């Protein structure tokens, strides 16, 4: 059942949401209407399509992957069924008389985990270097920390356009992605062919460069942003067989042909 929800002014400048595409942000707003009073939904891109974009030719799975990758939606499962939790829902929505819901609650609190992982069977959260129940603090942990021992704040990078990032790489002699260690480790670990990654990079550059549909997007770390696209398979350029062999999809073959045509022109 759809519900009336509120959108706070902070929504429009939220750093995680501004990194998402316009379609993903619109779907996020729609998810607020169809979430239960705990901020939970069934993890079904097909159902979200029928609820939010009934008259539009839109694939909601990449949009959902995008929201999960940017940490505004958490995917979890209970007894083998997958669900979604809108992070921060209870902090931003005032529910006077919450209705009972058939959707089980995730076995975590909004403050206990970062939203870049998946909760499995309501027990285990698969994050990087995180645990659902953090270890007990050492004795004397309540004692004040000397200013000299405090961890210095990490300087935040400026958000720039992809064109500026590429110009900076050329000016400093850096390679845009081929020397990016996290990307190379992902490729090595998955066995993904590097030529497929290069194809994704060509599509990524066309999308975010002048004339592309996301040319106005700004990022502080374009390498990390591209790696998110590769890890989540946003462009659906390849697929893996049961044996782990990678092949291009129809979309991938078309993208390859378009790139070759541009190079030949």
Backbone as CSV, one residue per row, in Angstrom:
resi,resn,N_x,N_y,N_z,CA_x,CA_y,CA_z,C_x,C_y,C_z
1,UNK,0.841,-1.185,0.000,0.000,0.000,0.000,0.883,1.243,0.000
2,UNK,0.583,2.183,-0.896,1.354,3.417,-0.970,1.026,4.309,0.216
3,UNK,2.023,5.076,0.673,1.852,5.956,1.817,2.361,7.347,1.500
4,UNK,1.785,8.345,2.185,2.249,9.719,2.024,3.547,9.890,2.821
5,UNK,4.585,10.377,2.164,5.864,10.611,2.830,6.295,12.059,2.623
6,UNK,7.320,12.467,3.348,7.828,13.832,3.227,9.249,13.806,2.676
7,UNK,9.590,14.855,1.942,10.945,15.043,1.418,11.531,16.287,2.065
8,UNK,12.611,16.119,2.813,13.253,17.255,3.463,14.162,17.999,2.484
9,UNK,14.395,19.292,2.710,15.295,20.048,1.828,16.691,19.441,1.740
10,UNK,17.124,18.744,2.828,18.463,18.138,2.832,18.612,17.081,1.738
11,UNK,17.488,16.524,1.288,17.544,15.473,0.266,18.303,15.937,-0.966
12,UNK,18.057,17.170,-1.383,18.583,17.645,-2.666,20.083,17.884,-2.649
13,UNK,20.667,17.992,-1.453,22.111,18.229,-1.368,22.847,17.095,-0.669
14,UNK,22.159,15.993,-0.394,22.817,14.842,0.223,23.932,14.343,-0.688
15,UNK,25.145,14.212,-0.137,26.310,13.886,-0.964,26.179,12.533,-1.651
16,UNK,25.641,11.539,-0.939,25.511,10.217,-1.547,24.475,10.220,-2.661
17,UNK,23.370,10.920,-2.439,22.319,10.944,-3.447,22.718,11.754,-4.675
18,UNK,23.477,12.824,-4.478,23.881,13.627,-5.627,24.847,12.872,-6.538
19,UNK,25.449,11.814,-6.021,26.326,10.991,-6.857,25.529,9.986,-7.694
20,UNK,24.258,9.843,-7.369,23.397,8.921,-8.121,22.811,9.636,-9.341
21,UNK,22.420,8.863,-10.340,21.805,9.429,-11.530,20.445,10.015,-11.192
22,UNK,19.930,10.852,-12.091,18.628,11.481,-11.877,17.527,10.430,-11.753
23,UNK,17.588,9.389,-12.584,16.569,8.335,-12.536,16.621,7.578,-11.220
24,UNK,17.834,7.327,-10.712,17.972,6.617,-9.442,17.420,7.457,-8.297
25,UNK,17.660,8.774,-8.345,17.134,9.655,-7.291,15.603,9.688,-7.328
26,UNK,15.043,9.711,-8.530,13.582,9.705,-8.654,13.013,8.390,-8.118
27,UNK,13.687,7.273,-8.417,13.207,6.003,-7.908,13.298,5.965,-6.382
28,UNK,14.345,6.565,-5.823,14.486,6.602,-4.371,13.289,7.312,-3.729
29,UNK,12.862,8.423,-4.320,11.698,9.140,-3.803,10.462,8.248,-3.878
30,UNK,10.309,7.535,-5.007,9.178,6.629,-5.149,9.204,5.506,-4.124
31,UNK,10.401,5.016,-3.805,10.528,3.935,-2.815,10.033,4.377,-1.438
32,UNK,10.177,5.662,-1.131,9.663,6.158,0.141,8.161,5.938,0.244
33,UNK,7.450,6.142,-0.873,5.995,5.968,-0.874,5.576,4.520,-0.677
34,UNK,6.368,3.583,-1.161,5.954,2.188,-1.159,6.636,1.352,-0.068
35,UNK,7.543,1.968,0.692,8.149,1.264,1.823,7.140,1.155,2.960
36,UNK,7.295,0.134,3.801,6.427,0.039,4.976,6.857,1.089,5.997
37,UNK,6.212,1.117,7.148,6.481,2.167,8.126,7.802,1.987,8.862
38,UNK,8.557,0.953,8.495,9.906,0.760,9.010,10.967,1.078,7.960
39,UNK,10.499,1.474,6.762,11.437,1.782,5.685,11.917,0.572,4.923
40,UNK,11.142,-0.527,4.942,11.537,-1.774,4.284,10.633,-2.071,3.086
41,UNK,11.225,-2.726,2.075,10.483,-3.162,0.895,10.991,-4.533,0.464
42,UNK,10.198,-5.209,-0.352,10.682,-6.425,-0.991,11.728,-6.041,-2.031
43,UNK,12.799,-6.824,-2.152,13.878,-6.524,-3.105,13.488,-7.049,-4.480
44,UNK,12.612,-6.326,-5.148,12.131,-6.741,-6.467,12.148,-5.543,-7.409
45,UNK,13.112,-5.535,-8.339,13.187,-4.448,-9.312,11.940,-4.423,-10.196
46,UNK,11.387,-5.608,-10.489,10.192,-5.680,-11.331,9.001,-5.016,-10.631
47,UNK,8.852,-5.264,-9.334,7.742,-4.664,-8.581,7.915,-3.154,-8.475
48,UNK,9.153,-2.699,-8.239,9.413,-1.268,-8.174,9.105,-0.587,-9.504
49,UNK,9.400,-1.283,-10.586,9.078,-0.746,-11.919,7.579,-0.521,-12.061
50,UNK,6.773,-1.495,-11.667,5.326,-1.395,-11.791,4.756,-0.329,-10.848
51,UNK,5.389,-0.130,-9.693,4.885,0.842,-8.720,5.283,2.277,-9.058
52,UNK,6.524,2.462,-9.493,7.065,3.815,-9.633,7.098,4.299,-11.077
53,UNK,7.403,3.401,-12.019,7.499,3.795,-13.428,6.566,2.945,-14.293
54,UNK,5.261,2.911,-14.015,4.369,2.003,-14.745,4.250,2.314,-16.236
55,UNK,4.483,3.560,-16.628,4.297,3.943,-18.031,5.615,4.243,-18.740
56,UNK,6.751,3.900,-18.088,8.056,4.241,-18.667,8.861,2.992,-18.984
57,UNK,9.624,3.070,-20.052,10.493,1.963,-20.453,11.829,2.108,-19.728
58,UNK,11.846,1.696,-18.459,13.022,1.862,-17.604,13.352,0.530,-16.942
59,UNK,14.642,0.180,-16.964,15.126,-1.000,-16.248,15.506,-0.549,-14.849
60,UNK,14.777,-1.002,-13.835,14.992,-0.534,-12.470,16.149,-1.234,-11.766
61,UNK,16.601,-2.393,-12.269,17.669,-3.105,-11.572,18.968,-2.304,-11.499
62,UNK,19.431,-1.683,-12.610,20.646,-0.862,-12.503,20.466,0.326,-11.562
63,UNK,19.256,0.887,-11.517,19.001,2.011,-10.614,19.067,1.555,-9.160
64,UNK,18.503,0.374,-8.912,18.551,-0.186,-7.567,19.989,-0.502,-7.165
65,UNK,20.750,-1.089,-8.086,22.167,-1.376,-7.815,22.922,-0.095,-7.483
66,UNK,22.563,0.968,-8.176,23.223,2.255,-7.969,22.949,2.785,-6.563
67,UNK,21.701,2.719,-6.122,21.336,3.202,-4.787,22.020,2.378,-3.698
68,UNK,22.137,1.062,-3.931,22.815,0.201,-2.964,24.316,0.520,-2.927
69,UNK,24.895,0.705,-4.117,26.336,0.982,-4.194,26.700,2.299,-3.514
70,UNK,25.797,3.273,-3.560,26.091,4.575,-2.961,25.631,4.664,-1.515
71,UNK,25.129,3.568,-0.961,24.888,3.501,0.468,23.622,4.160,0.967
72,UNK,22.630,4.396,0.107,21.379,4.984,0.582,20.301,3.918,0.780
73,UNK,20.525,2.736,0.216,19.616,1.608,0.395,20.456,0.391,0.771
74,UNK,19.984,-0.408,1.708,20.684,-1.604,2.156,19.884,-2.830,1.739
75,UNK,20.548,-3.805,1.148,19.894,-5.069,0.804,20.200,-6.098,1.890
76,UNK,19.181,-6.815,2.333,19.381,-7.853,3.346,18.467,-9.024,3.023
77,UNK,18.724,-10.159,3.639,17.868,-11.315,3.410,17.531,-11.983,4.727
78,UNK,16.333,-12.539,4.787,15.857,-13.279,5.948,15.269,-14.589,5.445
79,UNK,15.860,-15.690,5.902,15.408,-17.024,5.490,15.380,-17.190,3.969
80,UNK,16.370,-16.615,3.305,16.509,-16.777,1.869,15.746,-15.766,1.034
81,UNK,14.861,-14.950,1.641,14.118,-13.924,0.913,14.839,-12.592,1.035
82,UNK,14.948,-11.857,-0.077,15.682,-10.600,-0.082,14.742,-9.410,0.112
83,UNK,15.246,-8.439,0.884,14.490,-7.229,1.172,15.407,-6.008,1.074
84,UNK,14.789,-4.836,1.105,15.528,-3.580,1.047,15.166,-2.729,2.252
85,UNK,16.158,-2.010,2.770,15.936,-1.070,3.855,16.448,0.301,3.418
86,UNK,15.596,1.315,3.537,15.991,2.677,3.194,16.744,3.259,4.385
87,UNK,18.018,3.526,4.197,18.872,3.964,5.306,18.407,5.333,5.816
88,UNK,18.277,5.451,7.121,17.882,6.712,7.732,16.397,6.997,7.666
89,UNK,15.592,6.003,7.263,14.158,6.220,7.058,13.479,6.746,8.326
90,UNK,13.726,6.096,9.454,13.032,6.462,10.693,13.487,7.815,11.241
91,UNK,14.642,8.276,10.808,15.119,9.579,11.259,14.436,10.714,10.498
92,UNK,13.991,10.427,9.283,13.458,11.484,8.418,11.951,11.405,8.202
93,UNK,11.321,10.309,8.599,9.874,10.175,8.428,9.207,10.079,9.802
94,UNK,8.183,10.859,10.007,7.437,10.827,11.264,6.239,9.897,11.090
95,UNK,6.255,8.791,11.802,5.179,7.798,11.715,4.423,7.816,13.043
96,UNK,3.226,8.384,13.054,2.447,8.487,14.295,1.845,7.145,14.707
97,UNK,1.257,6.444,13.771,0.639,5.157,14.073,1.166,4.119,13.089
98,UNK,2.342,3.546,13.361,2.928,2.580,12.421,2.035,1.366,12.226
99,UNK,1.882,0.956,10.988,1.079,-0.224,10.655,1.928,-1.475,10.749
100,UNK,1.278,-2.584,11.022,1.981,-3.857,11.027,2.404,-4.186,9.600
101,UNK,3.547,-4.841,9.483,4.081,-5.161,8.161,4.442,-6.635,8.083
102,UNK,4.240,-7.199,6.894,4.619,-8.589,6.664,6.104,-8.717,6.344
103,UNK,6.769,-7.586,6.138,8.198,-7.610,5.802,9.008,-7.676,7.085
104,UNK,9.869,-8.680,7.238,10.678,-8.788,8.469,11.704,-7.671,8.566
105,UNK,11.982,-7.282,9.779,12.973,-6.237,10.023,14.381,-6.794,9.815
106,UNK,15.323,-5.985,9.319,16.717,-6.433,9.253,17.296,-6.531,10.643
107,UNK,18.266,-7.423,10.822,18.873,-7.625,12.146,20.038,-6.665,12.345
108,UNK,19.798,-5.382,12.116,20.794,-4.368,12.398,20.067,-3.061,12.651
109,UNK,20.748,-2.132,13.302,20.206,-0.793,13.479,20.853,0.117,12.468
110,UNK,20.243,1.272,12.230,20.765,2.187,11.218,22.141,2.712,11.578
111,UNK,22.475,2.703,12.860,23.770,3.231,13.283,24.839,2.154,13.397
112,UNK,24.443,0.888,13.220,25.390,-0.187,13.511,26.217,-0.614,12.322
113,UNK,25.759,-0.276,11.096,26.500,-0.695,9.914,26.555,0.421,8.907
114,UNK,27.541,0.327,8.029,27.587,1.162,6.842,26.775,0.461,5.774
115,UNK,26.179,1.221,4.851,25.198,0.631,3.940,25.806,0.037,2.687
116,UNK,27.106,-0.226,2.656,27.699,-0.770,1.439,27.775,-2.289,1.459
117,UNK,27.071,-2.946,2.361,27.147,-4.398,2.436,25.793,-5.038,2.322
118,UNK,25.759,-6.341,2.498,24.529,-7.099,2.402,24.367,-7.916,3.663
119,UNK,23.196,-7.882,4.230,22.930,-8.679,5.417,22.331,-9.999,4.979
120,UNK,22.878,-11.093,5.434,22.441,-12.412,4.986,21.760,-13.168,6.105
121,UNK,20.573,-13.703,5.802,19.820,-14.508,6.767,19.586,-13.803,8.090
122,UNK,19.510,-12.477,8.029,19.218,-11.711,9.228,20.303,-11.782,10.273
123,UNK,21.493,-12.286,9.938,22.527,-12.465,10.949,23.848,-11.830,10.542
124,UNK,24.323,-12.174,9.386,25.689,-11.782,9.021,25.648,-10.650,8.014
125,UNK,26.440,-9.615,8.267,26.544,-8.512,7.330,27.883,-8.584,6.625
126,UNK,27.842,-8.661,5.314,29.085,-8.810,4.562,29.605,-7.436,4.190
127,UNK,30.444,-6.862,5.021,31.062,-5.586,4.740,32.556,-5.765,4.695
128,UNK,33.255,-4.687,4.413,34.704,-4.742,4.323,35.272,-4.257,5.644
129,UNK,35.858,-5.191,6.408,36.470,-4.814,7.672,35.474,-4.399,8.731
130,UNK,34.190,-4.811,8.577,33.163,-4.438,9.542,32.553,-5.696,10.122
131,UNK,31.998,-5.585,11.351,31.272,-6.676,11.968,29.987,-6.133,12.545
132,UNK,28.970,-6.988,12.576,27.687,-6.552,13.103,27.815,-6.141,14.556
133,UNK,28.530,-6.920,15.359,28.749,-6.603,16.768,30.207,-6.226,16.965
134,UNK,30.529,-4.934,17.079,31.927,-4.537,17.234,32.493,-5.042,18.545
135,UNK,33.801,-5.270,18.614,34.419,-5.764,19.843,34.270,-4.765,20.964
136,UNK,34.331,-5.288,22.228,34.231,-4.407,23.375,35.419,-3.463,23.403
137,UNK,35.193,-2.199,23.799,36.314,-1.256,23.858,37.286,-1.664,24.951
138,UNK,38.559,-1.374,24.802,39.546,-1.725,25.817,39.308,-0.951,27.093
139,UNK,39.850,-1.486,28.181,39.705,-0.830,29.475,40.268,0.576,29.395
140,UNK,39.557,1.477,30.040,40.012,2.867,30.027,39.626,3.596,28.770
141,UNK,38.710,2.994,27.992,38.327,3.617,26.728,37.573,4.906,26.895
142,UNK,37.058,5.177,28.109,36.315,6.408,28.344,37.229,7.575,28.690
143,UNK,38.510,7.309,28.841,39.428,8.374,29.209,39.596,9.324,28.040
144,UNK,39.740,10.613,28.307,39.893,11.578,27.209,41.179,11.339,26.432
145,UNK,41.114,11.592,25.146,42.268,11.413,24.277,43.022,12.726,24.169
146,UNK,44.322,12.658,24.312,45.129,13.858,24.181,44.993,14.409,22.764
147,UNK,44.954,15.722,22.604,44.819,16.304,21.264,45.873,15.809,20.290
148,UNK,47.110,15.587,20.803,48.185,15.142,19.918,47.949,13.739,19.395
149,UNK,47.143,12.928,20.167,46.895,11.552,19.758,45.655,11.425,18.895
150,UNK,44.885,12.511,18.774,43.658,12.449,17.976,44.001,12.235,16.506
151,UNK,43.175,11.456,15.839,43.407,11.173,14.435,43.118,12.411,13.599
152,UNK,44.055,12.842,12.764,43.818,14.058,11.976,42.701,13.842,10.961
153,UNK,41.955,14.909,10.708,40.871,14.820,9.739,41.442,14.690,8.334
154,UNK,40.830,13.778,7.562,41.293,13.602,6.196,40.753,14.742,5.336
155,UNK,41.633,15.330,4.559,41.239,16.447,3.713,40.327,15.958,2.595
156,UNK,39.202,16.608,2.437,38.235,16.206,1.419,38.648,16.727,0.045
157,UNK,38.628,15.855,-0.939,38.990,16.248,-2.289,37.884,17.082,-2.926
158,UNK,38.276,17.966,-3.806,37.293,18.768,-4.534,36.595,17.900,-5.568
159,UNK,35.309,18.156,-5.794,34.538,17.434,-6.800,34.739,18.115,-8.147
160,UNK,35.108,17.331,-9.148,35.407,17.884,-10.468,34.715,17.056,-11.547
161,UNK,34.647,17.607,-12.741,34.074,16.895,-13.877,35.077,15.875,-14.403
162,UNK,34.580,14.857,-15.117,35.478,13.849,-15.675,36.468,14.489,-16.642
163,UNK,36.027,15.452,-17.411,36.922,16.134,-18.356,38.110,16.744,-17.620
164,UNK,37.843,17.376,-16.471,38.921,17.985,-15.687,39.855,16.917,-15.130
165,UNK,39.263,15.800,-14.664,40.081,14.697,-14.142,41.025,14.172,-15.220
166,UNK,40.525,13.971,-16.439,41.360,13.458,-17.526,42.439,14.465,-17.916
167,UNK,42.087,15.742,-17.894,43.085,16.781,-18.190,44.180,16.790,-17.128
168,UNK,43.801,16.599,-15.871,44.789,16.546,-14.785,45.721,15.342,-14.952
169,UNK,45.151,14.208,-15.376,45.962,13.010,-15.604,46.996,13.253,-16.702
170,UNK,46.557,13.881,-17.783,47.487,14.165,-18.886,48.579,15.133,-18.445
171,UNK,48.201,16.115,-17.626,49.172,17.122,-17.183,50.234,16.530,-16.263
172,UNK,49.844,15.540,-15.465,50.787,14.943,-14.513,51.416,13.647,-15.034
173,UNK,50.981,13.200,-16.220,51.522,11.967,-16.779,50.947,10.709,-16.163
174,UNK,49.842,10.842,-15.409,49.206,9.678,-14.794,48.313,8.962,-15.795
175,UNK,48.105,7.668,-15.551,47.150,6.905,-16.333,45.811,6.936,-15.610
176,UNK,44.731,7.110,-16.373,43.420,7.318,-15.757,42.977,6.124,-14.915
177,UNK,43.040,4.915,-15.470,42.546,3.749,-14.725,43.499,2.555,-14.729
178,UNK,44.382,2.456,-15.736,45.159,1.220,-15.904,46.151,0.958,-14.783
179,UNK,46.463,1.993,-13.975,47.366,1.796,-12.834,46.621,1.851,-11.501
180,UNK,45.298,1.873,-11.555,44.503,1.994,-10.330,44.453,0.637,-9.634
181,UNK,45.167,0.525,-8.516,45.365,-0.759,-7.856,44.058,-1.462,-7.485
182,UNK,43.051,-0.801,-6.869,41.807,-1.513,-6.540,41.122,-2.119,-7.765
183,UNK,41.194,-1.433,-8.898,40.604,-1.972,-10.126,41.372,-3.192,-10.610
184,UNK,42.692,-3.120,-10.574,43.511,-4.246,-11.013,43.301,-5.459,-10.102
185,UNK,43.158,-5.213,-8.805,42.913,-6.321,-7.871,41.550,-6.961,-8.130
186,UNK,40.568,-6.142,-8.473,39.235,-6.686,-8.775,39.285,-7.535,-10.042
187,UNK,39.961,-7.041,-11.062,40.083,-7.774,-12.322,40.812,-9.096,-12.100
188,UNK,41.895,-9.045,-11.330,42.666,-10.258,-11.055,41.842,-11.256,-10.248
189,UNK,41.088,-10.753,-9.279,40.318,-11.639,-8.413,39.131,-12.288,-9.100
190,UNK,38.523,-11.587,-10.060,37.331,-12.113,-10.736,37.639,-12.798,-12.052
191,UNK,38.820,-12.522,-12.609,39.141,-13.075,-13.925,38.492,-12.313,-15.061
192,UNK,37.943,-11.147,-14.781,37.297,-10.339,-15.819,38.337,-9.870,-16.831
193,UNK,38.109,-10.095,-18.136,39.078,-9.667,-19.145,39.277,-8.151,-19.118
194,UNK,40.513,-7.719,-19.198,40.811,-6.295,-19.142,40.226,-5.564,-20.338
195,UNK,40.078,-6.262,-21.485,39.489,-5.573,-22.641,38.012,-5.242,-22.411
196,UNK,37.347,-6.044,-21.566,35.958,-5.739,-21.218,35.908,-4.508,-20.312
197,UNK,36.886,-4.417,-19.402,36.971,-3.243,-18.535,37.235,-1.998,-19.376
198,UNK,38.094,-2.118,-20.380,38.391,-0.991,-21.268,37.145,-0.574,-22.038
199,UNK,36.342,-1.551,-22.449,35.094,-1.239,-23.138,34.162,-0.465,-22.205
200,UNK,34.072,-0.909,-20.943,33.241,-0.197,-19.971,33.755,1.224,-19.760
201,UNK,35.078,1.384,-19.758,35.669,2.713,-19.599,35.314,3.612,-20.774
202,UNK,35.308,3.059,-21.984,34.931,3.843,-23.158,33.484,4.318,-23.064
203,UNK,32.603,3.423,-22.617,31.196,3.793,-22.448,31.065,4.830,-21.334
204,UNK,31.793,4.623,-20.246,31.773,5.527,-19.095,32.226,6.928,-19.510
205,UNK,33.322,7.005,-20.259,33.830,8.303,-20.702,32.829,9.012,-21.614
206,UNK,32.209,8.260,-22.536,31.231,8.863,-23.438,30.036,9.420,-22.668
207,UNK,29.658,8.723,-21.598,28.495,9.147,-20.808,28.787,10.395,-19.983
208,UNK,30.036,10.522,-19.483,30.363,11.606,-18.561,31.179,12.733,-19.192
209,UNK,31.502,12.624,-20.461,32.257,13.659,-21.147,31.299,14.656,-21.795
210,UNK,31.810,15.811,-22.283,30.941,16.796,-22.938,30.095,16.155,-24.040
211,UNK,28.803,16.407,-23.978,27.874,15.802,-24.925,27.204,14.559,-24.394
212,UNK,27.754,13.971,-23.329,27.162,12.784,-22.733,26.023,13.147,-21.790
213,UNK,25.199,12.149,-21.455,24.011,12.460,-20.643,24.348,12.817,-19.201
214,UNK,25.548,12.479,-18.745,25.947,12.831,-17.380,27.184,13.728,-17.363
215,UNK,27.309,14.591,-18.370,28.514,15.433,-18.459,28.621,16.416,-17.298
216,UNK,27.496,16.772,-16.688,27.526,17.761,-15.612,27.853,17.145,-14.251
217,UNK,27.975,15.823,-14.195,28.212,15.180,-12.902,29.633,15.465,-12.406
218,UNK,29.747,15.712,-11.115,31.040,15.973,-10.479,31.345,14.864,-9.484
219,UNK,32.621,14.488,-9.392,33.052,13.450,-8.462,34.375,13.855,-7.835
220,UNK,34.568,13.426,-6.599,35.858,13.656,-5.943,36.863,12.576,-6.329
221,UNK,36.377,11.372,-6.636,37.256,10.255,-6.978,36.661,9.511,-8.170
222,UNK,37.068,9.902,-9.354,36.506,9.295,-10.573,36.934,7.851,-10.732
223,UNK,38.117,7.481,-10.272,38.559,6.082,-10.382,37.651,5.180,-9.538
224,UNK,37.383,5.600,-8.316,36.515,4.809,-7.441,35.093,4.729,-8.009
225,UNK,34.638,5.838,-8.578,33.290,5.878,-9.162,33.188,4.901,-10.336
226,UNK,34.219,4.854,-11.165,34.215,3.907,-12.285,34.268,2.471,-11.790
227,UNK,35.065,2.222,-10.756,35.147,0.873,-10.202,33.776,0.407,-9.699
228,UNK,32.993,1.308,-9.129,31.625,0.960,-8.716,30.813,0.457,-9.910
229,UNK,30.960,1.128,-11.044,30.237,0.726,-12.250,30.650,-0.679,-12.684
230,UNK,31.950,-0.955,-12.607,32.453,-2.268,-13.026,31.971,-3.351,-12.067
231,UNK,32.105,-3.099,-10.777,31.724,-4.097,-9.773,30.244,-4.437,-9.852
232,UNK,29.407,-3.447,-10.096,27.964,-3.665,-10.135,27.450,-4.007,-11.538
233,UNK,28.323,-3.931,-12.548,27.901,-4.259,-13.905,26.784,-3.358,-14.395
234,UNK,26.888,-2.046,-14.132,25.817,-1.118,-14.472,25.437,-1.153,-15.953
235,UNK,26.439,-1.296,-16.814,26.157,-1.212,-18.247,25.687,-2.526,-18.858
236,UNK,25.763,-3.629,-18.085,25.329,-4.944,-18.581,26.054,-5.311,-19.892
237,UNK,27.370,-5.080,-19.902,28.162,-5.329,-21.113,28.617,-6.779,-21.223
238,UNK,28.675,-7.500,-20.115,29.179,-8.880,-20.126,28.372,-9.745,-19.167
239,UNK,28.579,-11.032,-19.297,27.989,-11.984,-18.351,28.988,-13.107,-18.147
240,UNK,28.824,-13.833,-17.062,29.727,-14.939,-16.729,28.953,-16.243,-16.772
241,UNK,29.563,-17.255,-17.353,28.947,-18.577,-17.397,29.142,-19.258,-16.049
242,UNK,28.509,-20.413,-15.879,28.641,-21.167,-14.636,30.097,-21.574,-14.395
243,UNK,30.869,-21.714,-15.476,32.276,-22.094,-15.353,33.174,-20.893,-15.076
244,UNK,32.578,-19.661,-15.088,33.363,-18.471,-14.801,33.949,-17.804,-16.026
245,UNK,33.567,-18.248,-17.227,34.053,-17.627,-18.454,33.190,-16.411,-18.785
246,UNK,33.805,-15.315,-19.195,33.099,-14.074,-19.497,32.869,-13.929,-21.000
247,UNK,31.687,-13.423,-21.346,31.345,-13.138,-22.741,30.567,-11.835,-22.791
248,UNK,30.620,-11.162,-23.941,29.871,-9.924,-24.100,28.388,-10.218,-24.283
249,UNK,27.562,-9.362,-23.742,26.122,-9.436,-23.978,25.815,-8.741,-25.308
250,UNK,24.552,-8.733,-25.701,24.149,-7.996,-26.901,24.470,-6.516,-26.740
251,UNK,24.214,-5.983,-25.546,24.538,-4.586,-25.274,26.042,-4.351,-25.397
252,UNK,26.837,-5.297,-24.907,28.279,-5.173,-24.992,28.791,-5.209,-26.431
253,UNK,28.223,-6.094,-27.233,28.621,-6.194,-28.650,28.283,-4.897,-29.376
254,UNK,27.106,-4.341,-29.083,26.707,-3.076,-29.707,27.633,-1.941,-29.275
255,UNK,27.965,-1.894,-27.978,28.865,-0.849,-27.479,30.238,-0.967,-28.126
256,UNK,30.707,-2.195,-28.302,32.004,-2.434,-28.946,31.988,-1.943,-30.386
257,UNK,30.908,-2.223,-31.090,30.772,-1.800,-32.495,30.739,-0.270,-32.599
258,UNK,30.007,0.369,-31.681,29.909,1.836,-31.690,31.284,2.449,-31.453
259,UNK,32.039,1.903,-30.498,33.361,2.436,-30.192,34.311,2.247,-31.381
260,UNK,34.268,1.086,-31.997,35.126,0.844,-33.158,34.782,1.788,-34.299
261,UNK,33.480,2.064,-34.461,33.053,2.986,-35.521,33.561,4.396,-35.240
262,UNK,33.527,4.802,-33.977,34.013,6.139,-33.615,35.511,6.262,-33.846
263,UNK,36.248,5.190,-33.520,37.702,5.217,-33.720,38.059,5.282,-35.204
264,UNK,37.245,4.607,-36.022,37.521,4.568,-37.458,37.139,5.872,-38.159
265,UNK,36.210,6.604,-37.558,35.694,7.848,-38.194,36.766,8.946,-38.210
